[in-house]
Amino acid sequence: MKKILVVAAGDAKHMQKNIRCTLTAAKQLGREIDLLLVGSSAKPWAEKMACFSGVTRVLVNPHACYDSLAENISQLVASLACDYEFIVAPANNISKDFLPRVAAQINVNQISDVVRIIDAHTFVRPIYAGNALATVVTKDPIKLLTIRFSAFAESSADSDPVPIVILDQIFADNRVRVLQQTASDVTRPTLNNARVVVSGGRALQSAAQFEQIIFPLAEKLNAAVGASRVAVDAKYVANECQVGQTGKVVAPELYFAIGISGAPQHLAGIKDSKVIVAINQDPDAPIVSSADYALIGDLFELVPELTKQLEKESKK
């Protein structure tokens, strides 16, 4: 019986929650699982990930050519594909870049954003901005899946360690190269891993007011900072903060939607949040009806007051 290849590409330090959720989904397919780690940050984390529940072997290719370029990652994964029945990855930005290339190279279809696995051929995924679910059946010999990790619980990380195999294949596409890579120098949790997310929208009116209102509350809550697409397009905050169907799908324990009207694409990205709190001046805004709690009023008064009260509580 062929196995499952779960691919972890990107910064291994920040991907562990995503991978554990993806492993929970992969285990439902009833096959042995190889976990592939690629890039220069992979090797230091291999031993820890070798203890993730469900993994039978960890493959590591630590070459730096796999750090950023989907062109290179896709060639490596495609070269391994014939040994597997399933190739699975979390539905994050880098997987959305390299996995379609793998699908093209091995001439199979990709099924994206899987939220439920019915059997080895049948999968459920959201369509129409999450307003409907499609059941997809595939007969491809190799199934390529991205997993919406917010739909699955984390597998444990306390199993006995499994063998680690170092790979040395180098696929370096000379037609492309990284000119510059900039990382945000922040100590807050990332959107995909945060227990609390504080997001702002168009009602913040400017980048300066976004920083003045949203960031202090996020600091007090040790929260990740998010934003609506409109706020990102207006350059109130960086693209990496966008939450929604065309940004990042999040599932925190607590989600603050501040000055966000609640467009369908944004609601699709937050619907798995445990508790949603909306702060909005419009009681008829779509986000209000979707929220568990709503504060109706001027965000420029309510949010600083909330931050002030949290400051008082922290000093008690």
Steps between C-alpha positions, in 0.01 A plus 500: 500500500632842406536765767418864569753780462428803721709796384620768743655787306582839650611601847479178700492691831166663414346208310475242775135561592401495132685175442346332806152590374590377152623172650164454673335520159759275335454227761137467394620365164630186668850488351852532638620860503836643399558861606721701262681804641682727255718808529784620719277526811381139471784301650496656851129414533512148358546327836202679653277430202611135507287472816180624333220245524435310177842550342690182409807668344640851465672600176721809516655692213677795663632668185446876494365490144170383651463795736289726282455379146192297413668411169764300688273349764255377237774318308616322815147394597422388144814286499372314807136477390512153341555342843180645647124475459437835672700823516361725771591848623341766722302760306741788556661748263804293407298183436266697275811597304684169458229232504318609180839478328535143624152422367599631158828306497343164585176571306242459776239726659542684828224518762538815711384599849373158606288530816379139521622164377224250421719225356817459295330639187241742640564837660301804611618855429336845528389692191333839442700670777408227747125535448474148357689172531590286199557124519775413253580149373833429330635188331849640441776251586668766716276732700632850572326665794538821694343484846319790663669439832243701697250219425706232678629461854872486571655156524717440803875559502604245761540177300818293489746649249505348152795469259637814335631470144714775346439561130758661272313568174555854377257656254605859440317678221754743354228709336381641833675638805412686817608864482388604845307352789364712783355361821296696751692550822219439746471291815124448478355161402441432132144502366492126437614412852351772720246428774373857464480714184422873492399617153419846368313621195430801285340694785850557649540757217883506483816303570583730791163446667516125431829488690374728775178303563567136406859439605469600870203265545687220326799557729285472812343178380821351353301476180579485131401802291268445206317719252224496244587501131386862467735606781790317335420646158498846660847421640398542863703186570715242317355237264600220735233622745207442265237265640240339277452270207759691295727542804553271797237273647514516879339306784602668827325461832413870489465724193448878518353659187542875547352734242444209259167483319515126438534432127436135404869437420601626847232296678619191312844546654383530862200268524692235697592747777370384837377847607458805275470848647393781268554869577307704248293815478243339267264258680390362161851414377533132393781446753261584785259220412791257466665596830452334837528841667464849353587843635309766309664839509797711404808277478725801568341516845424135573833342405726740698268453799524122467879524476504726807291253703730213400795708615336549840426128532857408416629719783280342768 
